[in-house]
Amino acid sequence: MDILSLAKSVGSRVEAPLTDLRTVTKVLGNPHMPLLLALSKGFVEPVYRAAFLASAASSGVLHALAVRPCDLESLAERLRIADEDRPRLKEWLDMGIRLGDLTKREGCYKLRSLPAKALAQPGNDAIAAALEEVLRFHVPALLNAPRMLREGRRFSLDDQDGLVIARSTRVVQPLVEEAIARTLDRDAPVRLLEVGCGSGAYVRYAAELNPRLSALAVDLQQDVADSAAANMAEWGLTDRVETRQADLRTLDAQPQFDLVTLHNNIYYFPEAERVDALRRAHDLLAPGGRLLLTTSCKGGNIGLEALNLWFTYADFGGPLPQADELVDQLRQAGFDDVEATRIVPGEQFHAFTGTSKRVAYA
Ligand SMILES: C[S@@+](CC[C@H](N)C(=O)[O-])C[C@H]1O[C@@H](n2cnc3c(N)ncnc32)[C@H](O)[C@@H]1O
């Protein structure tokens, strides 16, 4: 029995008849005991629970149990777990029971807690992915920061999971969609370039708002671009949207776009390279074309501060931008009429717009 469990079991027995008064008095008299009990309840269990729920969501267990209760064998089959590992799967599922998120009746596991039931809903996929992002990326940044500095280590793009991030960034979908709705010309034909398209959801939204819009959607990460291309096919958009892997900095395209969009990725560029990256976006615009860039800025909620921490420790990106600095960088990159707007008053999520300086000559 570990010390936390011992502390908890003794803590829960104080009202029961005491069989070994001396031992219990000694354990309870331990000056560390209140701290251990407080840590166990306040910190340790919530972390275990968050990890269990994130894993149960990403593995498909929550979704399977939302459809119907399942026994160990059918869950093992669904997760393609080898026979000899089924007892280990059982230990993990039983941990879910112990944490209060699952229950078991007549040999079948069922969802029990409200968070487990909510995260099982397909409409909450972005939140499930965000929980996974917190545990897999934010927690290691907090945990390892001093050691990384001592050892001169940085996070690389490979330390991240582009497919999880493409899902988790959709927690800000209503804000990005509002920015698109405010910017997009809905009547004239529009040629859109979306840089760092992730799932492709915002190209789809723009295409819905303007039936005459066509687009090139690119993403730096091959697996993300492949998944966006599959989404475009599923959404019936392949005749209007070309989707491929490409890096904005080396993208081979003519200055033909009426609108270039960058959503939630300016911090993938180091601060010193942002003006060049934005100039590249500017140079891909047709004369009079517009840029729409949406991003969370510094000074937001604690989750955004953790995201900022991760990118500060990355070897390829940089901190979240300060809104006024990004406005300056957009001007340096050649944009006119630069504006920064908070989509929701008081929130640090901003939309930045600018217009290409170049004019069309007849
Ligand atoms: C946080 S995700 C956002 C995805 C999507 N825009 C959204 O808001 O849901 C950032 C994406 O930008 C892509 N990206 C970063 N730097 C890029 C670059 N230089 N060129 C193209 N894509 C880039 C990343 O690969 C990643 O998929």
PDBQT file of the ligand as one rigid body, heavy atoms in Angstrom, charges set to zero:
ROOT
HETATM    1  C1  LIG A 401      -2.824  25.039 -34.085  1.00  0.00    +0.000 C 
HETATM    2  S1  LIG A 401      -2.974  24.380 -35.673  1.00  0.00    +0.000 S 
HETATM    3  C2  LIG A 401      -4.379  25.287 -36.283  1.00  0.00    +0.000 C 
HETATM    4  C3  LIG A 401      -5.090  24.566 -37.378  1.00  0.00    +0.000 C 
HETATM    5  C4  LIG A 401      -6.247  25.360 -37.992  1.00  0.00    +0.000 C 
HETATM    6  N1  LIG A 401      -5.788  26.565 -38.627  1.00  0.00    +0.000 N 
HETATM    7  C5  LIG A 401      -7.254  25.697 -36.926  1.00  0.00    +0.000 C 
HETATM    8  O1  LIG A 401      -7.310  26.833 -36.480  1.00  0.00    +0.000 OA
HETATM    9  O2  LIG A 401      -7.993  24.791 -36.511  1.00  0.00    +0.000 OA
HETATM   10  C6  LIG A 401      -1.677  25.181 -36.571  1.00  0.00    +0.000 C 
HETATM   11  C7  LIG A 401      -1.422  24.542 -37.913  1.00  0.00    +0.000 C 
HETATM   12  O3  LIG A 401      -0.582  25.411 -38.677  1.00  0.00    +0.000 OA
HETATM   13  C8  LIG A 401       0.301  24.611 -39.423  1.00  0.00    +0.000 C 
HETATM   14  N2  LIG A 401       1.489  25.408 -39.796  1.00  0.00    +0.000 N 
HETATM   15  C9  LIG A 401       2.422  25.894 -38.961  1.00  0.00    +0.000 A 
HETATM   16  N3  LIG A 401       3.380  26.531 -39.637  1.00  0.00    +0.000 NA
HETATM   17  C10 LIG A 401       3.055  26.454 -40.946  1.00  0.00    +0.000 A 
HETATM   18  C11 LIG A 401       3.685  26.892 -42.149  1.00  0.00    +0.000 A 
HETATM   19  N4  LIG A 401       4.864  27.528 -42.123  1.00  0.00    +0.000 N 
HETATM   20  N5  LIG A 401       3.073  26.635 -43.326  1.00  0.00    +0.000 NA
HETATM   21  C12 LIG A 401       1.906  25.955 -43.360  1.00  0.00    +0.000 A 
HETATM   22  N6  LIG A 401       1.274  25.500 -42.247  1.00  0.00    +0.000 NA
HETATM   23  C13 LIG A 401       1.835  25.745 -41.052  1.00  0.00    +0.000 A 
HETATM   24  C14 LIG A 401       0.638  23.475 -38.483  1.00  0.00    +0.000 C 
HETATM   25  O4  LIG A 401       1.140  22.356 -39.177  1.00  0.00    +0.000 OA
HETATM   26  C15 LIG A 401      -0.691  23.222 -37.798  1.00  0.00    +0.000 C 
HETATM   27  O5  LIG A 401      -1.433  22.200 -38.410  1.00  0.00    +0.000 OA
ENDROOT
TORSDOF 0
